[in-house]
Amino acid sequence: MATAFSGPGRGAIMAVKGVVFLVLAAISVSCADSELGLDTDPTRVIALSRQLSQEFNGAYPLSPVPNGNVRKVELNASEFESGVRPPYLSRVWGYNQRVPGPVIRMALGETLEVKLTNNLPQPTSIHWHGVRVPNSMDGVPGLTQKAVPLGKSFVYRFTPKDAGTFWFHPHFRSSEQVEKGLHGVLIVEDPADPPYSAELVWMLDDWLLEKDGSIYDQFVTHHDLAHDGRWGNFLTVNGQFRPVFMVNPGDRIRIRMVNVANGRVFLPVIPGMESRVIMVDGMAVAEPFLLGNFDLAPGNRLDVDLVVPANSAGRTFAVENRFSRQPSLLAFLQVDMQKAKDTPSFDLPRAGHFPDWKEAEGIPVHHEFILDAERGGIHGISWTIDGRIWPRSQVLELWAGQFYRLRFTNRSSRLHPMHLHGQFFRLLSRNERDTDERFWRDTILVGPRESVDIGLVPTDLGLWANHCHVLEHAEAGMMTAVRVN
């Protein structure tokens, strides 16, 4: 896929040093802000930006720390039959003849080497969603690599910088390939992780199935584009309809939830059980919060600390999705008939350092991404960022180590979970009202006619995709790129 990029040349950018770096940043911020009708003082912006950048220092590692161990994995992408909706068989696509794909576990410090072999009828790739990988390993055809042709292989090799819950999926014709089952989970374990009684991995998904169990074979339809993407009629957890998970009285369980759906948003709750969110998008939160207070958009992940009541032997607890007007069942937790065990006692994991950024409102918006739609294009509707469709997008240039305030303004009546590759960010405000989110994200749900501001300090260099994770919207043009120099 040919892509036209705009902006200064790499040589000119790399020549900018020290204070000049900050002055140019302040000028660009001031210019962008003046377009929004605000009056700023470049000197004040420089000083405040430096302060916010210093507050960020130590929030998460800048570089991996390899321990010399290499974990080798082979993933074979192919088509096969699977019983998504028993007793029917569905023609699915998956890794290693599994839907959903495998859970890859590795220790923090290990190097992951994955050989992807493509046996699909079309090219493919793997994007490591949320993992801060070298730019060349990010898996975006036309931006960071060529798509892997039928019958060919590609080796991804990287050392994760962060411990947490991540996932992987294609970034080529994603609306079809992810929908058919090509996705898996990557768990990077930290030796300091608390001793839970058990751990559950839940991949939340929905499927659009015909009466005979076959996958509806029309993708990126006019209906999908005019709405919030492809929403299925069959909800699953780990590829199963309303599965039952056995637990014990007194157990303390870590649940790793991943939304792998094309467009559906989940609001998971487990009534009757004490459950708190300890990680968002693979990063520990500064303050744990109750489950049920986070819209799990496509691409988002939650790590949940759940305590099974000691007096609940024999009881069944429902796992519900309350995002839509009509709640739906996702799964069940069945408590075994046995004497309660002592619940493990430990402090909940928290972010070691989280910047206050209380004065971030003093930084003007560096760039406002305008999210909208227009008639036309091969699908009848194109979804745009700043009035452009991918790959005719302009590249936003950022500099590593500099604090930025970016805005997503949704002029449409649809949902847009915006995912920024290669970087973590913090939500600062919704509709210009400050928020108090004390956790990092890599994906933020932007509601209809809503505007959100995010704060970030880019640390990972390269050319990174920035797109809506409603996969149909992205395929119809809602994608751009950010270059971190």
C-alpha positions, 0 to 999 in steps of 0.5 A: 500500500503506497502512502504519501507522508508530509512533514519535515525530513528526518535529517532536519528533525534530528538536527534539532537539539535541546532548547531549540527543540522546546521552542519549536514545540511551543511555536507549533503548539501556539499556532495550533492553539491560535487556530482554536481561538486561544491566546498563549504565551510561548514562554509559559508553554515551554516552562509548563511543558517541561514541568509536565514532562518531568512529572512523567519521568519514571512512569514506565520503562523507556527501554526493555531489559532483556534477560537473554532468554528467547521464547520461540512461538510458531503461529500458523494462520489457516482456515478450518471448521470450529463449533462456535455455535454447536451443533453447527460447524463454522468456517473460521480463520485462526492461529494453530487451528484454534479460535480464539487463538493461543494465549502466549505467556512469557516473563518480563525480560524475555525476548519473544520470537514469533514465526507467522506462516500464512496459509490463508487465501489472502495476505495477513500480518500481526499487530501486537496491540498495546505492546511497545515494540520496535516500529518495524515489528508493529505489523501494519502493512503499508506503514511498518511492513509488507503484508505476508503473502499466501504461503510465506512466513515472517518472523516478529522479534521483540522484548516487551518493555511492560508486563501486562495483558496484551493481544495480537491480531491482523492489521490487513483486512482486519474487519474480515480476518479478526471477525473470522477468529484471528486473534490471541492474547499475549501475557507478559508476567512480572515476578512481582505479580501477587499470588492469586488463587487462580487466573482466568483469561476472557476474550469477549467477542460477538459473531454475526452468524446465519441460522446454520452457524455460518459466518455472515460473509459480507464485510464492511457493508453499508449498514456496518459503516452507517452504524458502529461497525459490525455488531454480531448476534451471538456473544461469546467468551473464549469462543463459547456461548455463556461458558461456565467457569468453576471457582472455589469459595474464598478464591482470589482470582485475576481475570484478564478481559480483552475485547476482541470484537469488531465494533461492540462495546462491553460493560462487564459486571459481576453482581454479588462479587467484589471485583476491582480493576487493577490494570487498564490496557496492560498498565497498572492503575494508580488507584484501583476502581470498581468493575462496572465503571469502564466501557470496554471498547474494541481493543481495550483490556481490563485486569480484574481482582475478584474475591469469591465470597467465602459463604458462596459454596454452590452458588452461581454468579452471572457475568453480565454485559450492561452497555446496551439498554437490554443487559445480556449474559456473557458467562457464569462463575460456578462456586464449587461445593467445598469448604472455603479456603483462606483468601490470599491477602496482599496489596493490590498492584498499583502504578509505581509512579503516575504523574499528577499533571494537575496543570495540564489544562494550561497546555493548549491543544497541539492538534485536534483530530476531527472524526467524521464521515462523508459520502462516497468511496468504494463502500458508499461511506468514507470515515475521515480524520481531519477530512482525509481518508487513509492513506491520503492522511497527513502525518502528525509530527511529535518529538520524544520526551515532550508533553502534548495535549491532543484532542479527538472531536467526534462530529458524527453520531457514531462511536469511535474507539481511537487506538494510538499505536506505540504509545500510552496516554492519559485521558485529561478531559471530556467535552472540556471538563477535566476528568480524574482518570488515574491510569494509562490507555492505548484506546479511548472511546469517543462518543457521539458529538463528543470531544476528548483531550488526552495527554502523552509524552511520546517515548517510542520512536517511529511512524505509528498508526492512529485509527478507529478500532471499529474495524469497519470504520478504519477500513473505510478510511478512519486512520492516520499516522503519528511520527515520533522523532 
